[in-house]
Amino acid sequence: MNIADTSVDPTRLQGKYGAMVVCWILGLGSLVSWNSMLTIGDYYYKLFPHYHPARVLTLVYQPFALVTMAILAHNESKIDTRRRNLTGYILFFLSTSALLVLDLATSGKGGIGNYIGICVIVAAFGVADAHVQGGMVGDLSFMCPEFIQSFLAGLAASGALTSALRLITKAAFEKLDNGLRKGAMLFLAISTFFEFLCIFLYAFFFPKLPIVKYYRSKAASEGSKTVSADLAAAGIQTKTSQGTEVDDKQQQRLSNKQLFFQNIDYALDLYLIYVLTLSIFPGFLYENTGSHHQLGSWYPLVLIAMYNVWDLISRYIPLIESLKIKSRKGLMCATLSRFLLIPAFYFTANYGDQGWMITLVSFLGLTNGYLTVCVLTAAPKGYKGPEQNALGNLLVLCLLGGIFSGVALDWLWLIGSHEKF
């Protein structure tokens, strides 16, 4: 079968809503393992009380994600997207399984040796994250915006789902012997199942949907070499042997440098969004929220749950066109205004009560998810398929750069606190 007719109206093709559901699940699988680790932070704080798990594990995760993403973004035009995404999901599956095995093998004991083992597995999470997030956003960037929105909503849903389950398991297991560990094991088992489901859906179901085949065929006709394996899995063979038409189109695409500078404001938006968010979440919420509350050990779990729930809800707001920020200046102003949250969190932690802190954390999640979707659905416009793929990878690289910077800056909250570095 040759490349599909790209003159067809994609809105008339079957599979759009099925693709949106699959994108949501794939987004869920992209972060469910990592969010499970964050959500069972109270378990790791019990095992390793002096090692700052929320901060250290995040700091271990991000350099591996950032460096891997930089390498993949530089070579994205030569990398098979199907192989890249499946590699990421398989690595997530193996790493999550390894966490279960490690805990079972050590009977849930602490110690520096076990902590180092967890750090190694977390590093593997970072590598998997770079494969999946950059690969999926790049792949979906040349499809309809609803697919990216669904994928991003799935990312947020992983946090909301794990937070809800954590509150349930804490209530169910809190009074049982070794209840924290039992809840953690349940989390990791659920995460392992979702990673396996993502492998199955991406490998066998997603590439065969008519609308997905259409967009990938269109990208191949515009010179993309990254979609060949996915098209082959769907029974479509691309022709590259007839002349040099595809090669010529590939050579005509803008370079990564040109794409970056044409969209530098979008890149800066994503960087600044996640610098601010990760300088507060999750380390600050576990260690620096003060004592002006009555929730005890439930407090950080409630704060993280509120962040995740509002992050999820906000990712659906841009579906209402009248509520979506499309102006590039408007996005930059909204992004910069979020930095007022830093003094707000400082004064609330020191002088405010739990109601104000919960409100601030909710607003942090609300603005994070909303602005992320606005930027990633607005940016990849007016380009050919290969360029949209490349731009998606560059934007995810900036997002991960912002996360890494935010995680590093999060340690500054310890200055002047009773906690030691």
LOFI-747377 format. One record per residue: residue in one letter; z, y, x of N, C-alpha, C in turn. Coordinates in steps of 0.02 Angstrom, whole numbers, padded with zeros to 5 digits, always signed. Layout:
AZYXZYXZYX;...
This chain:
M+00000-00060+00042+00000+00000+00000+00000+00062+00044;N-00042+00110+00027-00046+00171+00066+00008+00220+00045;I+00011+00276+00080+00058+00329+00062+00044+00351-00010;A+00098+00359-00047+00091+00377-00118+00058+00445-00126;D+00030+00455-00185-00002+00519-00201+00052+00573-00206;T+00051+00620-00159+00104+00672-00157+00089+00730-00203;S+00036+00725-00243+00022+00778-00291+00057+00765-00358;V+00090+00708-00363+00125+00690-00425+00186+00737-00434;D+00200+00754-00496+00259+00794-00511+00321+00750-00504;P+00365+00764-00455+00423+00720-00443+00471+00717-00501;T+00473+00768-00544+00520+00768-00600+00502+00715-00652;R+00439+00690-00649+00418+00639-00696+00428+00568-00669;L+00450+00563-00607+00460+00497-00577+00527+00468-00598;Q+00530+00402-00603+00591+00368-00622+00639+00364-00563;G+00702+00359-00579+00752+00345-00528+00792+00405-00505;K+00780+00466-00534+00816+00524-00509+00891+00517-00519;Y+00912+00498-00579+00984+00494-00593+01015+00435-00557;G+00977+00381-00550+01001+00325-00511+01011+00344-00438;A+00963+00384-00412+00969+00407-00343+01029+00453-00334;M+01043+00495-00384+01100+00540-00380+01166+00500-00377;V+01169+00446-00417+01229+00404-00416+01237+00370-00348;V+01181+00345-00322+01184+00312-00256+01204+00362-00202;C+01176+00422-00205+01193+00474-00156+01268+00490-00160;W+01295+00491-00220+01367+00504-00229+01408+00449-00195;I+01389+00386-00206+01425+00330-00175+01417+00331-00099;L+01357+00348-00076+01346+00352-00003+01387+00408+00028;G+01395+00463-00009+01439+00517+00015+01511+00494+00017;L+01531+00458-00035+01599+00430-00037+01612+00386+00023;G+01563+00343+00039+01571+00297+00095+01570+00331+00163;S+01543+00392+00165+01539+00428+00229+01606+00453+00253;L+01653+00462+00206+01719+00490+00226+01778+00451+00199;V+01766+00398+00160+01823+00364+00128+01869+00333+00180;S+01841+00306+00234+01883+00276+00285+01927+00328+00320;W+01895+00384+00338+01933+00436+00373+01984+00469+00326;N+01964+00481+00264+02011+00510+00217+02069+00463+00202;S+02056+00398+00204+02111+00350+00196+02162+00357+00251;M+02137+00367+00313+02183+00376+00369+02224+00440+00361;L+02191+00494+00339+02227+00556+00329+02279+00550+00274;T+02261+00514+00221+02305+00510+00163+02365+00465+00176;I+02359+00416+00220+02416+00374+00238+02451+00403+00300;G+02444+00468+00308+02476+00502+00365+02551+00492+00366;D+02582+00487+00307+02655+00477+00306+02674+00410+00337;Y+02630+00359+00329+02642+00294+00361+02639+00300+00437;Y+02588+00337+00461+02581+00344+00534+02636+00389+00563;Y+02660+00437+00523+02716+00478+00547+02780+00437+00552;K+02785+00385+00511+02843+00341+00517+02837+00297+00579;L+02777+00272+00593+02767+00230+00652+02769+00269+00717;F+02740+00329+00716+02733+00369+00778+02760+00440+00766;P+02826+00447+00756+02854+00511+00735+02847+00567+00786;H+02836+00550+00850+02834+00602+00902+02764+00616+00929;Y+02713+00586+00897+02645+00591+00924+02598+00634+00882;H+02622+00671+00833+02581+00716+00791+02518+00680+00764;P+02524+00625+00726+02464+00587+00705+02411+00629+00670;A+02431+00672+00623+02381+00711+00585+02339+00755+00631;R+02370+00783+00682+02334+00827+00728+02297+00787+00782;V+02331+00738+00812+02301+00702+00868+02242+00659+00845;L+02250+00622+00791+02196+00579+00769+02135+00620+00749;T+02146+00678+00718+02090+00722+00702+02056+00749+00765;L+02097+00765+00815+02071+00791+00878+02032+00738+00916;V+02052+00675+00909+02015+00619+00940+01949+00609+00905;Y+01951+00611+00839+01892+00598+00797+01835+00648+00811;Q+01852+00712+00814+01800+00763+00813+01756+00767+00876;P+01782+00761+00938+01737+00765+00996+01684+00711+00995;F+01703+00650+00974+01654+00596+00971+01601+00610+00918;A+01623+00637+00860+01576+00655+00808+01529+00711+00831;L+01557+00761+00864+01517+00819+00885+01467+00801+00939;V+01489+00766+00991+01444+00748+01046+01389+00702+01021;T+01407+00651+00981+01357+00605+00954+01307+00642+00911;M+01332+00688+00869+01288+00727+00826+01241+00771+00866;A+01265+00800+00920+01222+00842+00962+01165+00801+00992;I+01180+00742+01015+01128+00698+01043+01078+00678+00990;L+01103+00659+00932+01058+00637+00878+01016+00695+00851;A+01046+00755+00846+01008+00813+00821+00952+00832+00870;H+00966+00826+00935+00915+00843+00985+00856+00794+00982;N+00870+00732+00964+00817+00681+00963+00798+00658+00893;E+00815+00698+00842+00807+00674+00773+00736+00655+00755;S+00686+00689+00783+00617+00675+00765+00593+00607+00790;K+00631+00577+00838+00611+00513+00866+00655+00455+00841;I+00706+00472+00801+00754+00421+00780+00738+00396+00710;D+00736+00331+00703+00724+00300+00638+00784+00313+00592;T+00773+00348+00537+00828+00367+00493+00862+00306+00462;R+00824+00257+00443+00852+00196+00413+00900+00162+00461;R+00877+00152+00522+00919+00119+00572+00982+00161+00586;R+00973+00227+00590+01029+00272+00605+01083+00268+00551;N+01063+00273+00488+01113+00273+00434+01146+00205+00426;L+01107+00151+00432+01137+00084+00427+01185+00071+00485;T+01168+00096+00544+01213+00089+00602+01279+00124+00587;G+01276+00184+00558+01336+00220+00541+01380+00184+00490;Y+01349+00160+00436+01389+00126+00385+01417+00060+00410;I+01378+00024+00450+01404-00039+00479+01462-00025+00526;L+01457+00028+00566+01511+00046+00612+01573+00067+00573;F+01565+00102+00518+01622+00119+00474+01655+00055+00448;F+01614+00008+00426+01640-00055+00399+01680-00093+00452;L+01652-00099+00512+01685-00136+00565+01749-00101+00588;S+01747-00035+00592+01805+00003+00616+01863+00000+00566;T+01846+00005+00501+01899+00001+00450+01930-00069+00450;S+01888-00119+00458+01913-00188+00462+01958-00195+00523;A+01939-00162+00579+01979-00166+00640+02048-00136+00631;L+02053-00083+00591+02119-00053+00577+02164-00103+00540;L+02135-00138+00493+02173-00189+00456+02196-00244+00503;V+02150-00268+00545+02166-00322+00591+02220-00301+00641;L+02214-00239+00667+02263-00214+00715+02333-00211+00684;D+02337-00186+00623+02402-00180+00592+02432-00249+00576;L+02390-00295+00554+02414-00363+00540+02435-00398+00603;A+02396-00388+00657+02411-00422+00721+02476-00396+00752;T+02492-00333+00740+02552-00303+00771+02610-00301+00721;S+02599-00327+00661+02651-00327+00608+02676-00257+00592;G+02631-00208+00598+02649-00139+00579+02700-00107+00624;K+02698-00123+00689+02745-00094+00736+02716-00031+00768;G+02760+00013+00790+02738+00074+00825+02727+00060+00899;G+02735+00112+00939+02726+00104+01011+02661+00135+01035;I+02661+00154+01098+02603+00189+01126+02541+00145+01128;G+02550+00079+01140+02492+00035+01142+02455+00032+01077;N+02491+00025+01022+02460+00024+00956+02429+00091+00939;Y+02461+00145+00961+02436+00212+00947+02368+00222+00983;I+02364+00199+01045+02301+00204+01082+02247+00163+01047;G+02265+00104+01022+02217+00062+00987+02189+00097+00925;I+02234+00131+00887+02212+00169+00828+02167+00226+00849;C+02183+00259+00906+02141+00315+00930+02071+00291+00948;V+02065+00231+00977+02000+00203+00994+01959+00191+00931;I+01991+00164+00880+01957+00151+00816+01936+00217+00784;V+01979+00268+00788+01963+00334+00761+01903+00364+00797;A+01897+00352+00862+01839+00376+00899+01775+00344+00872;A+01780+00280+00854+01722+00245+00824+01705+00276+00756;F+01756+00297+00718+01744+00333+00655+01702+00396+00668;G+01719+00432+00722+01682+00493+00738+01609+00480+00753;V+01595+00427+00790+01526+00408+00806+01489+00389+00741;A+01522+00351+00699+01491+00331+00635+01477+00391+00591;D+01524+00438+00589+01517+00498+00549+01455+00537+00569;A+01444+00545+00634+01386+00582+00658+01321+00548+00638;H+01320+00482+00641+01260+00445+00621+01245+00456+00547;V+01297+00451+00505+01287+00451+00433+01277+00521+00405;Q+01323+00568+00422+01318+00634+00390+01254+00670+00410;G+01239+00671+00475+01177+00704+00497+01116+00668+00471;G+01117+00602+00472+01060+00563+00449+01047+00571+00375;M+01100+00569+00335+01093+00574+00263+01073+00645+00242;V+01107+00696+00270+01089+00765+00252+01018+00781+00272;G+00998+00758+00332+00930+00769+00355+00880+00734+00309;D+00896+00672+00290+00851+00633+00247+00846+00664+00178;L+00901+00689+00151+00901+00717+00083+00877+00789+00081;S+00872+00821+00139+00852+00892+00140+00780+00902+00116;F+00737+00852+00123+00669+00860+00098+00659+00829+00029;M+00714+00811-00002+00711+00787-00071+00739+00842-00117;C+00753+00827-00179+00775+00879-00225+00848+00898-00210;P+00867+00961-00222+00934+00985-00205+00991+00946-00238;E+00977+00916-00296+01029+00878-00331+01054+00819-00290;F+01009+00792-00246+01029+00735-00205+01081+00756-00153;I+01069+00813-00121+01118+00837-00072+01184+00855-00107;Q+01178+00887-00165+01239+00905-00202+01279+00842-00220;S+01245+00789-00241+01280+00727-00258+01312+00696-00197;F+01277+00697-00141+01304+00669-00079+01366+00709-00058;L+01362+00775-00060+01420+00817-00041+01478+00808-00090;A+01462+00798-00154+01515+00785-00203+01549+00718-00188;G+01509+00669-00166+01538+00605-00147+01585+00611-00088;L+01566+00654-00040+01611+00667+00017+01679+00691-00007;A+01677+00739-00053+01740+00766-00080+01776+00715-00123;A+01738+00674-00159+01769+00624-00202+01809+00573-00162;S+01788+00561-00101+01826+00513-00059+01896+00539-00047;G+01903+00605-00037+01969+00634-00028+02009+00632-00092;A+01978+00650-00149+02014+00650-00213+02035+00579-00232;L+01990+00531-00221+02006+00461-00238+02064+00435-00196;T+02061+00446-00131+02115+00421-00087+02181+00456-00102;S+02178+00520-00117+02240+00556-00134+02272+00529-00198;A+02230+00517-00249+02256+00490-00312+02286+00421-00302;L+02250+00379-00264+02276+00312-00251+02340+00314-00209;R+02344+00363-00164+02403+00368-00122+02465+00386-00164;L+02456+00432-00211+02512+00450-00254+02534+00391-00297;I+02484+00352-00321+02500+00294-00362+02536+00240-00320;T+02509+00226-00261+02540+00174-00219+02609+00195-00194;K+02618+00260-00181+02684+00283-00159+02735+00272-00215;A+02715+00288-00276+02760+00278-00333+02774+00204-00345;A+02722+00162-00334+02729+00091-00348+02767+00054-00294;F+02757+00074-00230+02785+00036-00174+02845+00069-00141;E+02862+00130-00163+02912+00169-00126+02978+00132-00120;K+02999+00098-00173+03064+00065-00172+03060-00008-00149;L+03001-00031-00134+02993-00100-00111+03004-00103-00035;D+03022-00161-00012+03030-00171+00060+02962-00162+00095;N+02961-00119+00145+02899-00106+00183+02844-00078+00138;G+02863-00037+00089+02816-00012+00040+02761+00031+00069;L+02778+00074+00119+02728+00117+00150+02672+00076+00180;R+02690+00023+00215+02639-00019+00248+02595-00054+00197;K+02625-00078+00143+02586-00112+00091+02535-00064+00060;G+02556-00002+00048+02510+00048+00021+02453+00062+00070;A+02469+00068+00134+02418+00081+00185+02368+00024+00189;M+02392-00038+00185+02347-00095+00189+02299-00096+00128;L+02326-00079+00070+02284-00076+00010+02229-00024+00019;F+02247+00034+00047+02198+00087+00060+02141+00062+00104;L+02159+00032+00159+02109+00010+00208+02065-00045+00179;A+02093-00088+00137+02053-00141+00105+02002-00110+00057;I+02023-00060+00018+01977-00027-00028+01922+00009+00011;S+01939+00041+00065+01890+00076+00107+01839+00027+00135;T+01863-00031+00157+01817-00081+00185+01767-00104+00133;F+01790-00113+00070+01744-00132+00016+01691-00079+00005;F+01711-00015+00003+01663+00038-00010+01611+00043+00046;E+01632+00031+00108+01583+00033+00164+01532-00023+00157;F+01554-00082+00136+01508-00137+00125+01459-00121+00069;L+01485-00089+00015+01442-00070-00041+01388-00020-00018;C+01407+00027+00025+01358+00077+00050+01303+00044+00091;I+01322-00005+00131+01271-00042+00171+01220-00074+00124;F+01245-00106+00072+01201-00141+00024+01156-00091-00013;L+01185-00038-00039+01146+00010-00079+01093+00045-00037;Y+01111+00066+00024+01062+00102+00065+01007+00055+00090;A+01024-00007+00105+00975-00053+00134+00926-00079+00082;F+00950-00094+00021+00909-00131-00026+00891-00093-00091;F+00932-00045-00112+00920-00013-00177+00889+00056-00171;F+00919+00099-00131+00898+00169-00126+00824+00177-00106;P+00799+00143-00055+00729+00155-00034+00676+00133-00084;K+00695+00093-00134+00646+00068-00182+00641+00110-00245;L+00683+00161-00252+00678+00205-00310+00614+00246-00307;P+00577+00251-00362+00512+00286-00361+00516+00358-00335;I+00567+00396-00355+00570+00466-00333+00586+00471-00259;V+00625+00424-00232+00640+00423-00161+00577+00404-00121;K+00540+00356-00147+00477+00337-00113+00429+00396-00112;Y+00428+00434-00167+00383+00493-00170+00400+00543-00115;Y+00464+00562-00111+00483+00614-00062+00473+00589+00010;R+00486+00526+00022+00477+00500+00090+00403+00494+00107;S+00363+00477+00058+00291+00474+00069+00263+00544+00083;K+00289+00593+00047+00268+00663+00058+00287+00686+00128;A+00348+00668+00150+00370+00686+00217+00327+00653+00270;A+00308+00589+00258+00265+00554+00306+00196+00586+00310;S+00170+00610+00252+00104+00642+00252+00106+00709+00288;E+00166+00738+00295+00174+00802+00330+00192+00792+00404;G+00193+00730+00426+00203+00717+00497+00269+00686+00516;S+00312+00670+00468+00377+00642+00485+00369+00570+00509;K+00402+00555+00565+00402+00487+00592+00468+00451+00580;T+00516+00486+00549+00582+00458+00541+00589+00415+00478;V+00539+00418+00433+00545+00383+00369+00505+00318+00366;S+00472+00299+00421+00427+00242+00421+00463+00177+00400;A+00521+00164+00429+00556+00102+00413+00578+00100+00341;D+00600+00157+00313+00621+00158+00243+00561+00147+00197;L+00504+00175+00215+00444+00164+00175+00422+00091+00179;A+00428+00062+00239+00410-00009+00247+00456-00053+00205;A+00521-00035+00202+00568-00073+00161+00552-00068+00087;A+00518-00013+00068+00498-00004-00002+00428-00031-00016;G+00397-00061+00035+00331-00090+00026+00274-00042+00036;I+00287+00016+00069+00235+00066+00081+00221+00069+00155;Q+00158+00061+00174+00139+00064+00244+00105+00131+00258;T+00129+00167+00308+00098+00230+00327+00042+00217+00376;K-00010+00259+00372-00067+00252+00417-00064+00307+00470;T-00057+00286+00531-00056+00334+00586-00113+00321+00634;S-00153+00272+00619-00207+00254+00665-00272+00290+00650;Q-00278+00321+00592-00340+00354+00575-00340+00425+00602;G-00370+00433+00662-00372+00499+00693-00305+00521+00717;T-00296+00585+00723-00233+00614+00748-00203+00662+00698;E-00219+00652+00634-00197+00700+00583-00121+00707+00582;V-00085+00649+00579-00012+00651+00576+00016+00680+00640;D-00013+00660+00698+00012+00686+00762+00003+00762+00765;D-00054+00786+00741-00066+00858+00742-00015+00894+00699;K+00001+00867+00640+00049+00898+00597+00119+00897+00629;Q+00133+00841+00665+00198+00838+00699+00204+00892+00752;Q+00148+00904+00789+00150+00954+00841+00155+01025+00813;Q+00134+01035+00751+00134+01102+00722+00202+01122+00695;R+00249+01077+00692+00315+01093+00665+00353+01140+00711;L+00398+01179+00680+00439+01224+00719+00488+01186+00763;S+00505+01213+00820+00553+01181+00864+00624+01189+00836;N+00670+01149+00861+00739+01155+00840+00767+01225+00853;K+00747+01254+00909+00770+01321+00927+00746+01372+00876;Q+00682+01367+00857+00655+01414+00808+00689+01406+00740;L+00700+01343+00720+00734+01330+00656+00804+01357+00657;F+00839+01349+00713+00908+01372+00718+00912+01448+00711;F+00869+01484+00747+00873+01557+00745+00848+01586+00678;Q+00803+01550+00645+00781+01573+00579+00836+01563+00526;N+00882+01518+00540+00935+01503+00492+01005+01511+00523;I+01011+01556+00572+01074+01563+00609+01131+01585+00564;D+01116+01623+00511+01170+01644+00467+01198+01585+00427;Y+01154+01539+00405+01177+01479+00371+01219+01437+00418;A+01195+01430+00480+01232+01391+00530+01301+01421+00543;L+01303+01487+00548+01367+01521+00559+01413+01515+00499;D+01384+01517+00439+01424+01507+00378+01461+01440+00381;L+01424+01386+00395+01455+01320+00396+01507+01314+00451;Y+01492+01343+00509+01539+01341+00564+01605+01376+00544;L+01599+01435+00515+01659+01474+00498+01698+01443+00439;I+01661+01413+00392+01695+01380+00335+01742+01327+00361;Y+01717+01287+00408+01757+01229+00430+01806+01247+00486;V+01794+01301+00523+01844+01325+00570+01907+01343+00531;L+01899+01380+00477+01956+01402+00436+01990+01343+00403;T+01950+01299+00371+01979+01243+00334+02019+01196+00379;L+01990+01177+00436+02023+01128+00479+02078+01158+00522;S+02082+01224+00524+02139+01254+00558+02202+01250+00515;I+02193+01231+00452+02249+01224+00405+02258+01153+00381;F+02203+01120+00367+02203+01052+00339+02182+01001+00391;P+02220+00947+00404+02281+00927+00370+02345+00943+00409;G+02339+00960+00476+02398+00966+00518+02450+01014+00493;F+02429+01075+00474+02475+01125+00449+02513+01100+00387;L+02477+01065+00343+02508+01042+00281+02561+00988+00292;Y+02554+00951+00347+02604+00899+00362+02664+00927+00400;E+02653+00978+00442+02705+00997+00490+02730+01069+00484;N+02696+01113+00448+02714+01184+00451+02721+01217+00383;T+02735+01178+00331+02739+01208+00264+02809+01231+00245;G+02855+01229+00292+02922+01256+00279+02965+01210+00237;S+03021+01236+00215+03070+01197+00177+03083+01225+00108;H+03040+01272+00086+03049+01304+00021+03018+01262-00035;H+03042+01199-00041+03015+01155-00092+03066+01101-00109;Q+03056+01067-00164+03101+01015-00186+03066+00947-00191;L+03007+00940-00162+02968+00879-00170+02981+00827-00115;G+03017+00846-00063+03033+00798-00011+02971+00769+00022;S+02970+00702+00030+02914+00668+00064+02850+00670+00023;W+02855+00689-00042+02796+00694-00084+02756+00758-00069;Y+02788+00807-00039+02758+00874-00033+02690+00873+00002;P+02684+00846+00064+02617+00847+00096+02565+00807+00057;L+02587+00753+00024+02539+00714-00016+02513+00753-00075;V+02557+00791-00107+02536+00833-00164+02489+00888-00140;L+02505+00919-00083+02462+00972-00057+02393+00946-00040;I+02390+00889-00007+02325+00860+00012+02286+00838-00051;A+02322+00812-00100+02289+00793-00163+02259+00854-00198;M+02296+00909-00200+02271+00970-00232+02209+00997-00196;Y+02211+00996-00129+02152+01018-00090+02092+00974-00109;N+02100+00909-00108+02045+00863-00119+02017+00868-00189;V+02061+00875-00238+02038+00880-00308+01996+00944-00318;W+02020+01001-00293+01982+01063-00302+01920+01065-00259;D+01922+01032-00202+01861+01026-00160+01807+00988-00198;L+01828+00935-00234+01780+00896-00274+01754+00937-00332;I+01798+00967-00371+01777+01005-00430+01728+01061-00410;S+01743+01095-00355+01703+01153-00336+01632+01134-00315;R+01621+01072-00296+01554+01052-00275+01506+01042-00333;Y+01533+01044-00394+01490+01041-00453+01476+01110-00482;I+01515+01160-00461+01505+01228-00488+01435+01254-00474;P+01405+01243-00414+01338+01270-00401+01283+01240-00445;L+01298+01187-00482+01248+01161-00529+01234+01210-00585;I+01282+01255-00597+01272+01309-00646+01240+01367-00607;E+01176+01378-00619+01138+01426-00578+01169+01495-00577;S+01197+01517-00633+01225+01584-00636+01288+01591-00593;L+01319+01535-00574+01380+01537-00533+01366+01520-00460;K+01304+01510-00443+01286+01491-00375+01268+01553-00334;I+01297+01559-00274+01280+01614-00229+01216+01595-00191;K+01164+01635-00201+01100+01621-00167+01085+01673-00112;S+01116+01731-00116+01105+01783-00067+01135+01764+00000;R+01096+01774+00053+01120+01757+00120+01178+01804+00139;K+01173+01868+00121+01228+01914+00135+01290+01897+00094;G+01278+01877+00032+01334+01858-00011+01372+01798+00017;L+01335+01749+00042+01367+01690+00072+01408+01708+00133;M+01381+01753+00175+01417+01774+00235+01480+01812+00217;C+01476+01857+00168+01535+01896+00147+01589+01850+00119;A+01569+01802+00078+01617+01755+00049+01650+01713+00103;T+01610+01692+00152+01637+01651+00207+01688+01690+00248;L+01671+01751+00266+01717+01792+00307+01781+01810+00269;S+01775+01820+00204+01834+01840+00165+01887+01784+00164;R+01866+01721+00174+01914+01666+00173+01966+01671+00229;F+01951+01709+00282+01998+01713+00338+02061+01751+00319;L+02061+01784+00261+02123+01814+00236+02174+01761+00217;L+02151+01699+00211+02197+01644+00196+02245+01630+00253;I+02227+01647+00314+02271+01632+00372+02338+01668+00366;P+02338+01735+00358+02404+01768+00348+02437+01747+00283;A+02397+01731+00232+02426+01710+00168+02465+01645+00177;F+02436+01596+00214+02471+01533+00226+02533+01544+00269;Y+02528+01588+00319+02585+01600+00364+02645+01628+00324;F+02633+01678+00284+02688+01709+00248+02714+01664+00192;T+02670+01625+00162+02692+01580+00109+02735+01524+00138;A+02715+01497+00197+02754+01444+00228+02824+01468+00247;N+02830+01532+00265+02894+01558+00288+02936+01588+00232;Y+02903+01616+00181+02941+01652+00131+02927+01632+00059;G+02873+01595+00048+02854+01577-00020+02883+01511-00043;D+02875+01496-00107+02898+01432-00132+02839+01384-00140;Q+02852+01324-00166+02801+01272-00170+02744+01290-00218;G+02759+01329-00269+02706+01349-00316+02652+01390-00282;W+02673+01438-00241+02624+01480-00205+02585+01438-00155;M+02618+01392-00121+02583+01350-00072+02531+01305-00105;I+02549+01276-00161+02502+01233-00198+02442+01274-00221;T+02454+01336-00244+02399+01379-00265+02352+01396-00207;L+02381+01411-00149+02340+01427-00090+02298+01368-00068;V+02329+01309-00067+02293+01249-00045+02237+01233-00094;S+02249+01243-00158+02197+01233-00209+02138+01280-00197;F+02153+01343-00182+02100+01392-00170+02062+01375-00106;L+02097+01349-00056+02064+01327+00006+02013+01273-00009;G+02032+01223-00049+01986+01170-00067+01929+01195-00111;L+01945+01239-00158+01894+01267-00203+01839+01303-00165;T+01858+01347-00119+01808+01385-00082+01772+01342-00031;N+01805+01293-00002+01773+01250+00047+01715+01211+00016;G+01728+01177-00039+01675+01137-00070+01619+01179-00099;Y+01637+01233-00132+01587+01276-00164+01540+01306-00113;L+01566+01335-00060+01523+01367-00010+01482+01316+00029;T+01510+01258+00041+01472+01206+00077+01409+01187+00038;V+01417+01175-00027+01359+01156-00068+01309+01214-00072;C+01333+01275-00081+01289+01333-00086+01246+01339-00023;V+01276+01331+00035+01239+01339+00098+01189+01282+00107;L+01211+01220+00099+01167+01163+00114+01112+01153+00063;T+01119+01179+00003+01064+01175-00046+01017+01235-00041;A+01041+01290-00013+00999+01349-00008+00958+01351+00057;A+00984+01322+00110+00953+01331+00176+00886+01296+00185;P+00880+01230+00173+00817+01197+00192+00761+01210+00142;K+00737+01271+00138+00684+01289+00091+00624+01318+00130;G+00564+01303+00103+00503+01332+00132+00478+01298+00195;Y+00503+01238+00210+00481+01202+00270+00450+01136+00251;K+00414+01106+00299+00387+01039+00289+00443+00988+00297;G+00428+00926+00277+00478+00873+00280+00512+00865+00347;P+00474+00860+00402+00505+00851+00468+00550+00909+00486;E+00530+00970+00467+00571+01029+00483+00634+01031+00441;Q+00630+01011+00378+00689+01009+00336+00739+00957+00361;N+00713+00901+00385+00756+00850+00414+00792+00877+00476;A+00754+00910+00519+00783+00938+00580+00835+00992+00564;L+00820+01035+00516+00867+01088+00497+00931+01058+00468;G+00924+01006+00427+00984+00973+00400+01029+00947+00456;N+00998+00917+00507+01037+00893+00564+01071+00950+00602;L+01036+01005+00611+01065+01063+00647+01124+01092+00608;L+01117+01096+00542+01171+01124+00502+01233+01079+00503;V+01223+01013+00502+01280+00968+00507+01312+00973+00576;L+01271+00983+00628+01299+00993+00695+01345+01055+00696;C+01323+01110+00665+01365+01170+00662+01428+01158+00621;L+01421+01119+00567+01479+01102+00526+01531+01064+00567;L+01507+01013+00606+01553+00974+00647+01582+01016+00704;G+01542+01064+00729+01568+01110+00779+01625+01152+00752;G+01617+01173+00689+01670+01210+00657+01733+01168+00646;I+01723+01105+00627+01780+01060+00618+01817+01051+00683;F+01780+01039+00738+01812+01029+00803+01851+01091+00824;S+01821+01149+00816+01856+01211+00834+01918+01222+00791;G+01912+01207+00726+01969+01215+00682+02026+01168+00699;V+02009+01106+00717+02060+01057+00736+02097+01081+00799;A+02060+01109+00847+02091+01135+00908+02137+01195+00892;L+02113+01240+00850+02152+01299+00833+02213+01282+00791;D+02211+01226+00756+02267+01204+00714+02332+01197+00755;W+02325+01181+00819+02384+01173+00861+02421+01239+00871;L+02387+01296+00861+02420+01360+00871+02476+01372+00821;W+02475+01337+00764+02529+01344+00715+02596+01320+00744;L+02594+01279+00796+02656+01253+00825+02693+01305+00866;I+02657+01359+00885+02690+01412+00924+02746+01444+00883;G+02804+01443+00910+02861+01473+00876+02893+01428+00824;S+02867+01367+00813+02898+01322+00764+02946+01275+00800;H+02983+01236+00761+03031+01190+00790+02997+01128+00818;E+02932+01117+00800+02895+01060+00826+02875+01072+00898;K+02872+01017+00938+02850+01022+01007+02777+01003+01012;F+02742+01033+01061+02672+01016+01072+02668+00944+01099;
